Amino acid sequence: MKKYTEIKDIPNLNETIKEAILLKMNPYDFQELGKHKTLVMLFFNASLRTRLSTEKAAKNLGMDVMVLNVNDAWQLEFEDGTVMNANTSEHVKEAAQVISQYADIIAVRAFPTLTDKTKDQSEYILKSFKKYATVPIVNMESATTHPLQALADAITITELAEKPKPKVVLSWAPHPKALPQAVANSFVEMMQNLEVDFTITHPKGYELDKNITKETPINHNQKEALKDADFVYVKNWSNFKDYGKVLNQDKNWMMTQDKLGNAKFMHCLPVRRNVVVEDAVLDSENSVVIKQANNRTFAAQIVLKQILEGLK
């Protein structure tokens, strides 16, 4: 693997998932692989699971880790030809090349504005580092995708599935704030590449980007969509058509034990209790969110391992 900025960067998805599951049994077997190698993690936005799991993954491989909260340090410029006489003090052209001298791998986390659809879809931050850095880039969540989370989700489903082709449902849920589509986008793309029976359910008007959902079935009747599900992934996303807007906070879309039935409950966390999902679900044996969060380490570790192997 030369980089991991999108799911397509994984050369063999099924083999990578199997290798990640094996890695969980012996996470320190490849400490020599990362010896004298450095991961620099750049955060344009806050993080809990992504930050800690990726750092742990790197250290499991023997890597040194440096973390920079970029916006706490200085404002980077991304536009070409800009007269930098305002609040930006360094251009990404220099910054990416300089950081590349300190790092063997650079990981970047940068959320969308949720106000400028064109700008967000351009992935200008992630693509700028891909363009100007001289070392591999890892996407720790960008404006439109979260491939590390999606890989952890795939590992979780593969580990826990009780049938060859489980039914997986992605269900929208209400939320008081406007949230990105990134997690949902990458989960959809990942499920399209796994042997699963996959359906999306959401209120009318909350369609994701059609270039991502493609031919995936969409059912606006949540109860009907959830029937006989084996895994239910619950996630809020803001409106894509009326970009970044919160046009629906229908409490009836909250996940309940009655709706979930015997399915396993998945969520990327953090999650708002009794808004997105009721306590009875989150605290039940059917909730696999903690196992899912644990798999964030091994999703990141298998990615870093494959990139390090490519650096030899």
Sequence and secondary structure as in RCSB ss.txt:
>XXXX:A:sequence
MKKYTEIKDIPNLNETIKEAILLKMNPYDFQELGKHKTLVMLFFNASLRTRLSTEKAAKNLGMDVMVLNVNDAWQ
LEFEDGTVMNANTSEHVKEAAQVISQYADIIAVRAFPTLTDKTKDQSEYILKSFKKYATVPIVNMESATTHPLQA
LADAITITELAEKPKPKVVLSWAPHPKALPQAVANSFVEMMQNLEVDFTITHPKGYELDKNITKETPINHNQKEA
LKDADFVYVKNWSNFKDYGKVLNQDKNWMMTQDKLGNAKFMHCLPVRRNVVVEDAVLDSENSVVIKQANNRTFAA
QIVLKQILEGLK
>XXXX:A:secstr
   BSSGGG S HHHHHHHHHHHHHSTTTTTTTTTT EEEEEESS  SHHHHHHHHHHHHTT EEEEEEHHHH  
EE STT    SS  EEHHHHHHHHHHH SEEEEE    SS HHHHHTTHHHHHHHHH SS EEES  SS  HHHH
HHHHHHHHHH SSSS EEEEEE   SS   SHHHHHHHHHHHTSSSEEEEE  TT    HHHHTT  EES HHHH
HTT SEEEEE    TTTTT      GGGSB HHHHTTSEEE  S   BTTTB HHHHTSTTB HHHHHHHHHHHH
HHHHHHHHHHH 
